[in-house]
Amino acid sequence: MFMSLLLWCHMLIKDRPDAVKLRSPDGARLSVCDHKCLPVARNMKLIFFCLLLATMQRLLDQRQNLKFMVAEGLTPVECWRCLEAVYGEETMSKPTVRHWHLQFKEGDGHTPVTDLVRCGRPCVQTSPEKIEAAQAAVEEDRRSSLKTIADKVGVSVSTAHRLVKKCLSLKHKVAKFVPRILSDEQKCTRVKFCTENLERLCKDCHLLDKLICGDESPVYILDPESRTDSKQWLPKDSLRPQKALRQRAQKKMMLTAFFDARGVILTEFNDGRVNSETYIETLKQLKENIRRKRPFLWKGGLDGQTD
């Protein structure tokens, strides 16, 4: 219908420019090809909208006349003949006249001539059942892809994307790398050590220059899971999941490092088991490195701490 009106409007302006009349502010009638209304005639959308309003108004006029004739007791055929005599080719079809004739007759004159507001087509794909199914699929495996969720719910991938993103307000977040994932006991131990060191630092401002720290950390050769593999479906306002930089593999090496405020003093790799004998050898090597690299600490005394 809309395309027919648009084509009719184009043909009307092209073939019969004097058929469409407009009025100037002083009341004079102007055609669409007049230079005073040429900018309006160029706007095809405006003309199309005006023609659409005019067509809708003619339909409402026919319904009002039909409502009057129903009140007079005329049959649908008689009503259609009366409308055809007045409106000609623009008359409503016979099935449409029968439909409105029945509506006006059953409504006892209280049926409006305008179309009632309808809720439209129901959205079946984003129904509460589909949303609950998508929620269950995500909770079962938060690392599942949209294709997997779509197969479990029974919808397309685009619909699954809409269910997860808009209805459930979830976002596929990548895990954040952290040095280690500590237990509560390990966190409390580190807080205790940090508190003690802060108290000692307040008493001695040169404590960091004399402090030597040591640490042991396993170096894993293989990390089978990448950051992309660690993606999970989580709420948008939630924090990213944590992922350790190192994960257990079939083979590993132990790194022992000692350092102070000026840099690294000793690094040692050991691919075997760390026991008391190997640790004693490591401390002897540390002692020799301190004597060579930090002679001022060797003469003035040193304060060591291992973690």
N, C-alpha and C positions, 0 to 999 in steps of 0.2 A: 504493500500500500504506500509506504513512504517513498520507495523508488518510483512508483508510478506518478505520485504527486510531483516529485522532483523533475522527472522527464516532462511532465505536462507543463510545469512552470518554465522550463527551458524553451520548449516549443512555443509557449505562449509569448514569451518575450522576443523570440527570434522571428516568428511569423506574423504575430499580431501585437505590435508594441502598444497600440492604442487601446487594447482590451483591458489592461490593468491600469486602474486610475488611482492616483494619490491626490491628496489635498495639501496645498501650501498653507502657511500660517494665516494668510489673508482669506482663505476659503476657496481659492481658485483651484480647479481640478487640473492635475498634471498627469501626463503619461510617463511610463517608466523610462522612455528614451529622451525625455526633456532634460536639458542641461541642468536644471535646478534640482532634479531628483536623481541624477545619474549616479552619484555615490551610493544611494540607497539601492538602485537597481543592480549595481554590481555585487552587492552582498546577497548571494544566492541563499545563504542560510536564513537570513532574515525573511526573505520572500517565501521560502519554503515553510518557515514557521507560521507566517501569516496565513498561507493557504491551508495549512494543517488546522489552525484554529477555526478558520472559516468552515472547513469540512465538518469538524466536530460540532460547530454551532448548528449547521444544517441538520445533522443527525439528531441533536437535542430538540430542535424545532419539530422534526417529524415525530419524535417520541411524545412530545407534549400534545401534538394534534391527535396522535393515536390514542393517548390516554383519554382525551375528551370524547373521541368517537366510541371508545369502549364504554364510557359512562352513558353514552346515548343508546347503547345496545346493538351496535353494528357488529357483523360477523368479521372474521379476519380477512376474507376475500373482499368484502365491501370496503373495509378500511384500506386495504392495499390499493384498490381502484381509486379511491378518493385521493390518496397520497400521490399516485401516479399522475392523476390529472393536474396536480399542482406542481410537483417537483420534477416530473418527467424522468429523464435518465438517471437522475440522482436519487431516485426513490429506493428505499430499503428493499431487500429481496423478500420474497414471500415467506421463507422459513424464519427470517428475522422478525417479520411482522407477526407471525404466529407465536413466536417466543414471547415478544413483549405484550401481545394481546393476552396471553395466558397469565403473564406476571401481573398485569394491571387488573385482570379480572379476579384472580385469587387474592390480590392484596386489597380489594375493596377501595381502591383509590388512594391508598397510603403508600404504594410502591414508588420510590423516587425514579426520575427519568435518567439519572446518571448511573454509571456502573458502580457497584459496591466495591469497597477496598478489600482485596484478597491478600492472604499471607504469602502467596506465591508457591513456587515449587519447593517441597521439603528437601532439606539437605540431608540425604541419606548417608553420604560418605563420612560426614562429621557428626554422626549421631552419638548419643551418650554411650551406646554399646561399643561403637568403634573406638571411642576415646578410652574406655576402660580396657579394651583389648590391647590398644597401643601402650597404655600404661603398664599392663601386665608383661608385655613383651620387653619393654625397656627394663623393668625391675628384674626380669629373669636374667638378662645379660645386658649390662649397660655399655658394653663395647660392640654390640651388634650394629650392623650397617642398616641403612634405610631399606635396602633391598630385602634383608632378612626380616625387618619389621613389617614391610609390606606383604611378604609371603605369609607371615603368621596372622596378620589381621585380615588379609584377603582384599587388599586395596592396591591401587597403583602406587608407584614410588613417589609421584608428586603429591598424592593424597597423604601418604605416610609422612612426607616432609611437612605438610601443613598440620597434621595431627601432632607431630612432635614439637614443631617450632611454635605454632600459634596456640593450639589448644592446651598442650601440656607445658608450654613456656620452657622448653629444654634447649640446651646448647651442647654441641659436641666439643668438649674441652680436652686439650692435650695435657698430660701429666707434667707437673713441674719438677725438674731435677733438683734434688737436695743432696748434700754430701752423704748424709746417713739418715735413716729412719730410726730414731732413738725410742727406747721404752721410757716409761715414767721414772723408773729407778735411775736410768742413765741421765735423764734430764736433771733430776734432783742432785745427783753427784756433781754434774757440771756447774750447776748453780752454786753449790757449796764451795767448790774450788774457786770459782770466779769471785764470790763474796770475800773469801779469805785473801785472795790476791789483791783485791781492791783495798782492803783494810791495810795490808802491808805496803801497798803503793802510797797510801796517804801518809804513812809514817816515814817512808824512804822514797824520795822523788827519783832516785837513780836506780830503783829496783829493776826496771825493765832492761837497763844496760847490763846488769849482772845475771839476768834470768836466762837459763837455757832450758828449752822444752824438748821433749822427745815424744814421738808417736809411732805407732805401728799400724799399718793398714794393709789389708790384702789387695792385691792388684789382680783383677780377673781378666783373663785373656779373651773371653767370649761374652758378649751381651746380646742374647738372642732377640730381645724385644726392643723395638725402636720407639721413638716418641709417637709416631703415627699409630702404631699398634696399641698404644696405651690410651687412646681416646675413649671417653665414656660419655653417655647422655646424662647430663646433670642440669638442674635449674640454672637459669641465666645469672641470678644474683648469688650463686654459690661459689666457693673457692675452687680453684683447680686442684685435682688430685695430685698427691706427691708420688714421685717415683725415684728410687735410689739410683745414683749414678752408676753403681756397680751391683750386679746381681750374680748369684752363685753360678759357677760354670764347672766344667769337668776338671780344669786345671787352673791353678792360681800361683802367685808368688807373693811373698811377704816383704813389704817395704818398711824399713826402719829408718827414721830420719830424726836428726837432732839439729836445732836451729835456735838462734837468738835474735835480738833486734837488728843485728847487722847482716844477717843472712844465714845460709845453711852451713853447718859445721861438718856433718857427717850424713851420708846416705848409704844404705846397704840393702841389697836384695838377697833374699834367701829363698830358694825354691824347695827347701826341706822343712823339717819340723823345728820350730823355735823352742829350745829347752834352756835349762840353766847354763849349760856349757857354752852354747852359742851366744847367749846373752852376756856372759862374762867376757867373751872375746870381743863382743861389740862394745862393751864399756871400756875395755882396754884401748881399743882403737879410738873411741871418743876422747879418752884422756890424752892420748898422743896428739890428736887433732887440736884439742884445746891448747895444748902446750905450744903447738906450732902456729895456729891461726889466731889465738886469743892469748898472747903472752901476758897481757895486763891482768886478765882474769886469773891466770895461773899463779901469778905472784900475789895478787890481792885477795884470793879466795873466790869461790864461785858458789852459786846457789842453783841447784838442779832440781827439776821436777819432771816426772814422766807421766804421761796420760795414756 
